[in-house]
Amino acid sequence: MKDLISPAIHETTQAILADYDQGRSIDKLDVFNQPDTKVIYELINELVRIAYPGFSKDKHYRIYDIRNNLSMVIEDVAFRLNKQISIALRYGKASDDKKLEETREQSQRITLKFLQQIPSIREYLATDVAAVFDGDPAAESADEIIFAYPGLYAITIYRFAHVLYQLQVPVIPRIMTELAHSKTGIDINPGATIGKYFMIDHGTGIVIGETTEIGEHVKIYQGVTLGALSTSGGRKLFNKKRHPTIADYVTIYSGASILGGDTVIGKGAVIGGNVFLTKSIAAGTKVSVKNQELRFNKDHKEIQEVEADPDAAWFYII
């Protein structure tokens, strides 16, 4: 029997391989000199362990003294993160021996600065746990929040990634927050600035853009978007303030969208569910959607709710 498919597969394979020679961004073939997402994911697990040392175990470290155990974890983070930062700094760049040595020294400095910031990161995380416990009557303990709340997990990863972002590490901060995004449905860009006592309740579907500024004691519910008013300018908007500013003690309920770099939500404001805002709101303002119209169909007849008073709902048949 004549083999018809093998020659065709060989020819097709060669055509696909030739397609990689066009020099596009998607044609990169160097898999060794780029950040390793698997290693970064492992580093995230170690960083979470460093953040909350009494809440996880690692069978790879068979030491009974928790402090000695954590010392080994921190040293492992230092070694592997340094390598990944070095790769990220020279990613996509041609380097001679001198530049390569400079990059190695730069990555060491950045790694050290990052590790020195961990006590400060943990200080912020302690306030985030407190904010969730104080703000969620369903939370039985701080332990439950650390073990189980996706909002705190996303905030934790963001806190670490934000420091790397501030240290101008390419690629790695976004890989970190996108892992949290994939696990929780909460998308926090590492460039966003978020103050202490930040609470995310439920969290699914939350989007917080790169240039968002959030103050302290802010509470956000599921489905909230803090986004750009328009991205039609494309790369011209790079490094521009595109996302809103949220002052202290603001509460934003589910489904609300607040857009634009010039949009400022004043201190203590309350933004109701499904509100769409593209302008600033004064401090202490309560914003809600008025007189939403609900329509119901029954027995092929449309029933329309026309009374917005929650204590007296009146209907008529069209």
KAGIJO-V171207 format. One line per field, one symbol per residue. phi: phi as a letter, one per 20 degrees, with the letter a starting at -180 (. if undefined). A space follows every 50 residues. Layout:
phi->???
This chain:
phi->.feeegffffffffffffffeemefeefdeeedbgefffffffgffffff fcfedbccffdeceffffffgffffffgfffgfffffffdfmdeceffff ffffffffffgfffffefgfffffffffffffffecfefeafgffffcef fffffffggfffffffemefmggfgfffffgfedmdddffefdcfflecd dmngnfccfgdfcceeldccdfmeddcefbdfflffegmefddfddffle dcegnfcccofeecefgmfcdffmfdcccfcfgmfddbedlfddccdblm deddeddeffebedccee
